[in-house]
């Protein structure tokens, strides 16, 4: 392993090297094939993926070799993984427990570095401090704003190695230690939640997550002010219905319209508007319901989950009262459609898990006929799987490949 890293250094530092990525080159072979193969021999875990890269198109200033658990991530652009990162001069490298910077860039834009560091600091506080890991920032000799600079911001813990003076035995030992730490974190991850969902849980406190019902209603009204789904000036009145015992869509295959190609951009916009209508209706309903129960203080405390994320498994935090007069929190998931009462809808694994965890005070509010002047809804209390048939209609696809040595 050490000889291959030394040879890669020589090739990388060669001023006459081709700047274009060439899959037939020795440098490519070392970083993408040989060193990953040697790392696989060290970790001896077929469940982990080991990938190397010298860039796409042009050779990157920071080649890397990553170790990924497919249950957390299959790409270095997001999620949590272990990686060997070389600095710009190729004189040293870091073994690092790392996060994908692209996820933070895409979702949090200008606050990407701030939030990446906040998540890193959370893990640093949880990781047992010992000589195996450095909690200091890494230095890849990167320019601010570059991809390498992003790598520096997303590091959690690391260990630095000087290419001209490191022990192969020590590197192999460290790789095993970092993989053990990686496994330890995976074992603590909530089942059904992916890493990106956990990031939201880490980043946002209750104060960050929630917005008052009144404020959210105003925001939704602002979003919907130019929509013309109901007559101008009319106000929708939500009607509670029973869930019913029979499906309304008999002879579904012959009564449904001909299936045509879907305009997914338009559908996403329409679904977002429909979802906003449903949330607004339920927020108003909850405030009114609690007020009529005499729970005025609780009515003022109804909140909406303010961030767009599946990390929490519900949309609204409200309250209810049992037969003895005890007040408890009520977690509400809102599912809205413009169609029939029994129109199928999608739920995430996390929503299912949260409904099961809080089944005593969890409810799914199903709003339908949302575009009508008299929209309707019913309430399904308890775990989602106790109220609905669940069919697995989506799968995560992972790249299948064969190594060529």
C-alpha positions in Angstrom: 0.0 0.0 0.0 2.8 2.4 0.9 4.7 1.8 -2.3 1.6 2.5 -4.4 1.0 5.8 -2.5 4.6 6.8 -3.0 4.3 6.0 -6.7 1.1 8.0 -7.0 2.9 10.9 -5.4 5.6 10.8 -8.0 3.1 10.6 -10.8 0.9 13.4 -9.4 3.8 15.7 -8.8 5.1 15.3 -12.3 4.8 18.7 -14.0 4.5 17.0 -17.4 1.5 14.8 -16.4 -1.6 14.8 -18.6 -4.3 17.0 -16.8 -7.1 14.9 -18.3 -8.4 11.8 -16.5 -7.2 8.8 -18.5 -8.6 5.4 -17.3 -5.6 3.7 -18.9 -3.0 5.7 -17.0 -1.0 4.3 -14.1 -2.2 7.1 -11.8 -5.8 6.1 -12.5 -5.0 2.5 -11.9 -3.3 3.2 -8.5 -6.1 5.4 -7.1 -9.1 3.8 -8.6 -8.1 0.2 -8.7 -5.1 -1.0 -6.8 -5.3 1.1 -3.6 -9.1 0.4 -3.1 -8.4 -3.3 -3.6 -5.7 -3.2 -0.9 -8.0 -1.3 1.5 -10.7 -4.0 0.9 -8.2 -6.6 2.0 -7.6 -4.5 5.2 -11.2 -4.0 6.2 -12.4 -7.5 5.1 -16.1 -6.4 5.1 -18.0 -7.2 1.9 -20.9 -4.9 3.0 -18.7 -1.8 2.6 -17.9 -0.3 -0.8 -14.4 1.1 -1.5 -14.1 3.6 -4.3 -11.3 5.8 -5.6 -11.3 8.9 -7.8 -8.8 11.2 -9.4 -11.6 13.4 -10.8 -13.9 13.6 -13.7 -12.7 15.2 -17.0 -9.7 17.0 -15.5 -7.6 15.5 -12.7 -8.7 16.8 -9.4 -6.5 18.7 -6.9 -7.6 16.3 -4.2 -7.8 12.6 -5.2 -9.6 10.4 -2.7 -10.4 6.8 -1.8 -13.6 6.3 0.2 -15.2 3.6 2.3 -19.0 3.7 2.2 -21.7 1.8 3.9 -24.5 1.5 1.2 -27.1 1.7 4.0 -25.9 5.2 4.7 -24.7 6.4 1.3 -23.4 5.1 -2.0 -21.8 8.4 -3.0 -19.3 10.8 -1.5 -21.6 13.7 -2.5 -23.8 13.1 0.5 -24.0 11.0 3.7 -21.3 9.8 6.0 -18.3 7.8 5.1 -14.6 7.2 5.7 -12.1 8.6 3.2 -8.5 9.0 2.4 -8.0 12.6 1.1 -4.8 13.9 -0.5 -3.7 17.5 -0.1 -3.1 19.7 -3.2 0.7 19.2 -3.2 0.3 15.5 -2.7 2.7 15.6 0.2 0.3 14.3 2.8 -3.1 12.8 3.2 -5.8 12.5 5.8 -7.8 9.5 6.9 -11.1 11.1 7.8 -14.6 10.4 9.0 -16.4 12.6 6.5 -19.6 14.0 5.2 -20.6 14.7 1.6 -20.4 18.5 0.9 -22.7 18.4 -2.2 -25.7 17.7 -0.1 -25.1 20.8 2.1 -24.5 22.9 -1.0 -27.7 21.8 -2.7 -29.9 22.2 0.3 -28.5 24.9 2.5 -26.7 27.1 -0.2 -25.0 30.0 1.5 -25.1 28.3 4.9 -23.6 25.1 3.7 -20.3 25.5 5.5 -21.9 26.7 8.7 -24.3 23.7 8.8 -21.7 21.2 7.8 -19.5 22.3 10.7 -22.5 22.2 13.1 -23.1 18.6 12.2 -19.4 17.8 12.4 -19.3 19.4 15.9 -22.2 17.3 17.0 -20.4 14.1 16.2 -17.2 15.4 17.7 -19.0 15.8 21.0 -20.3 12.3 20.9 -17.1 10.5 19.8 -14.9 9.3 22.6 -11.7 11.3 22.6 -8.5 9.3 22.3 -5.3 9.2 20.4 -6.8 7.5 17.4 -8.5 10.6 16.1 -7.7 14.3 15.7 -10.5 16.7 16.3 -8.6 19.6 14.6 -9.5 21.0 11.2 -7.8 19.4 8.2 -5.7 21.4 5.7 -5.9 20.3 2.1 -4.2 23.5 0.9 -7.5 24.4 -0.8 -8.8 27.7 -2.1 -11.9 29.1 -0.3 -15.0 28.2 -2.2 -13.4 25.3 -4.0 -14.4 21.7 -3.7 -11.3 21.0 -1.6 -12.4 23.8 0.8 -15.7 22.0 1.1 -13.9 18.8 2.0 -12.1 20.7 4.8 -15.5 21.9 6.2 -17.1 18.5 6.2 -14.4 16.6 8.1 -15.5 15.2 11.5 -12.4 13.5 12.9 -9.1 12.7 11.1 -5.6 11.4 11.2 -2.8 13.0 9.1 -0.1 11.0 7.4 3.1 12.4 5.7 3.5 10.5 2.5 7.3 10.4 2.7 7.3 9.3 6.4 4.4 7.0 7.4 4.1 3.5 8.6 1.9 1.2 6.5 1.2 -0.9 9.5 -0.1 2.2 11.3 -2.2 3.2 8.3 -3.9 -0.2 8.2 -4.5 -0.1 11.9 -6.0 3.4 11.6 -8.3 2.4 8.7 -9.7 -0.4 10.9 -10.2 2.0 13.8 -12.1 4.5 11.6 -14.2 1.8 10.1 -15.1 0.6 13.7 -16.1 4.2 14.5 -18.2 4.3 11.3 -19.9 1.1 12.3 -20.6 2.4 15.8 -22.4 5.5 14.4 -24.4 3.3 12.0 -25.5 1.1 14.9 -26.9 4.2 16.6 -28.8 5.5 13.6 -32.6 5.4 13.9 -34.0 2.5 11.7 -35.6 3.8 8.5 -34.0 7.2 8.6 -31.3 8.0 6.1 -28.3 10.2 7.0 -29.7 13.3 5.3 -32.8 13.1 7.5 -30.7 12.8 10.6 -28.8 15.9 9.5 -32.0 17.9 9.9 -32.5 16.4 13.4 -29.0 17.5 14.4 -29.2 21.0 12.9 -32.6 22.2 14.1 -33.7 22.6 17.6 -37.5 22.7 18.4 -37.3 26.5 18.1 -35.9 26.2 14.6 -38.2 23.4 13.5 -41.6 24.8 14.5 -43.6 27.8 13.3 -46.8 29.0 14.9 -50.0 27.9 13.3 -51.1 31.5 12.7 -47.8 32.4 11.1 -47.8 29.3 8.9 -51.4 30.0 7.8 -50.4 33.5 6.7 -47.4 32.1 4.7 -49.6 29.6 3.0 -52.2 32.2 2.2 -49.5 34.3 0.6 -48.4 31.3 -1.5 -52.0 30.6 -2.6 -53.2 34.1 -3.2 -52.8 33.9 -7.0 -54.3 30.4 -7.2 -57.9 30.2 -8.6 -59.0 26.7 -7.6 -62.0 28.1 -5.8 -64.2 31.2 -6.7 -62.5 34.5 -5.8 -63.6 35.7 -2.3 -65.0 32.3 -1.3 -63.8 30.6 1.8 -63.5 26.9 2.1 -65.3 25.1 4.9 -63.7 21.8 6.0 -66.2 19.0 6.7 -65.2 16.0 8.9 -66.3 12.6 7.5 -66.0 9.0 8.6 -63.3 7.0 6.9 -66.0 4.7 5.4 -66.0 0.9 4.9 -65.9 0.5 1.1 -63.8 1.8 -1.7 -65.5 4.4 -3.9 -63.5 3.6 -7.0 -65.1 0.4 -8.2 -64.2 -0.8 -11.7 -61.1 1.3 -11.3 -59.3 0.1 -14.5 -62.2 1.0 -16.8 -63.2 4.2 -15.1 -59.8 5.7 -14.9 -58.6 8.1 -17.7 -56.1 6.9 -20.3 -52.6 7.0 -18.9 -50.4 9.6 -20.7 -46.9 10.9 -20.1 -46.7 12.8 -16.9 -45.5 16.4 -16.8 -43.5 15.9 -13.6 -42.6 19.6 -13.1 -46.2 20.6 -13.3 -47.3 17.7 -11.1 -44.7 18.7 -8.4 -46.0 22.3 -8.4 -49.7 21.1 -8.3 -48.9 18.6 -5.5 -47.1 21.4 -3.5 -50.1 23.7 -3.8 -52.5 20.9 -2.9 -50.4 20.1 0.1 -50.4 23.7 1.3 -54.2 23.8 1.0 -54.5 20.7 3.1 -52.1 21.9 5.8 -53.8 25.3 6.1 -57.2 23.6 6.5 -56.0 21.3 9.2 -54.2 24.1 11.1 -57.3 26.1 11.1 -59.4 23.1 12.1 -57.1 22.3 15.0 -57.1 25.8 16.4 -60.9 25.8 16.2 -61.3 22.3 17.7 -59.1 23.2 20.7 -60.8 26.5 21.2 -64.2 24.8 21.3 -62.8 22.3 23.9 -61.9 25.2 26.1 -58.2 24.6 25.5 -57.4 28.2 24.4 -53.8 28.1 25.6 -53.2 24.9 23.6 -54.9 26.4 20.6 -52.3 29.2 20.6 -49.5 26.6 20.8 -50.4 24.6 17.7 -47.3 24.5 15.5 -46.3 23.5 12.0 -43.0 21.8 11.1 -41.4 24.7 9.3 -38.6 22.9 7.4 -39.1 20.8 4.3 -37.9 17.5 5.6 -39.1 14.0 6.3 -36.9 13.8 9.4 -39.7 14.4 11.9 -42.4 12.1 10.4 -45.3 14.5 11.0 -46.4 17.9 9.8 -48.3 19.5 12.8 -47.8 19.5 16.5 -51.2 19.9 18.2 -52.8 18.8 21.5 -55.7 16.6 22.6 -57.4 15.6 25.8 -58.2 12.2 27.2 -61.3 11.1 29.1 -59.8 12.1 32.4 -59.0 15.6 31.2 -55.3 15.0 30.8 -53.8 17.1 27.9 -51.2 15.5 25.7 -49.3 16.4 22.5 -50.8 15.1 19.2 -48.5 14.5 16.2 -50.4 15.0 13.0 -49.4 13.9 9.5 -51.5 15.6 6.7 -52.0 13.9 3.4 -54.1 15.8 0.9 -55.6 15.0 -2.5 -58.0 16.7 -4.9 -59.6 13.3 -5.6 -61.6 10.7 -3.8 -61.7 9.8 -0.1 -59.9 6.5 -0.8 -57.2 7.7 -3.3 -53.9 6.0 -2.6 -51.1 8.1 -1.2 -47.4 7.7 -0.4 -45.9 7.5 3.0 -42.2 7.2 3.9 -40.6 4.6 6.1 -39.8 7.3 8.6 -43.4 8.4 8.8 -44.4 4.8 9.4 -41.8 4.4 12.1 -42.8 7.7 13.9 -46.5 6.7 13.8 -45.6 3.4 15.4 -43.4 5.1 18.1 -46.1 7.7 19.0 -49.1 5.6 18.1 -51.0 6.6 21.3 -50.9 10.2 20.2 -50.4 10.1 16.4 -53.0 10.8 13.8 -53.1 10.9 10.0 -55.5 13.5 8.7 -56.6 12.6 5.2 -57.9 15.7 3.3 -59.7 15.0 0.0 -61.7 17.1 -2.5 -59.2 19.8 -1.6 -60.2 22.0 -4.5 -63.8 22.0 -3.5 -65.5 24.8 -1.7 -66.5 22.1 0.9 -63.3 20.0 1.2 -63.6 16.9 3.4 -61.3 14.9 5.7 -61.2 12.0 8.0 -58.9 11.0 10.9 -57.0 7.8 11.2 -55.5 7.6 14.8 -52.6 5.4 15.7 -49.9 3.6 13.7 -50.3 4.1 9.9 -49.9 0.4 9.2 -52.9 -0.3 11.5 -55.1 1.9 9.4 -53.9 1.4 5.8 -52.6 -1.4 3.6 -49.0 -0.7 2.8 -47.4 -1.8 -0.5 -43.7 -1.4 -1.3 -43.7 0.6 -4.5 -40.3 2.1 -4.5 -36.8 0.7 -4.2 -33.3 2.2 -3.7 -31.1 1.2 -6.6 -27.4 0.7 -6.0 -24.8 0.5 -8.7 -23.7 -3.1 -9.4 -20.2 -3.4 -10.7 -17.4 -5.9 -11.1 -13.9 -5.0 -10.3 -11.3 -5.5 -13.0 -7.9 -6.1 -11.5 
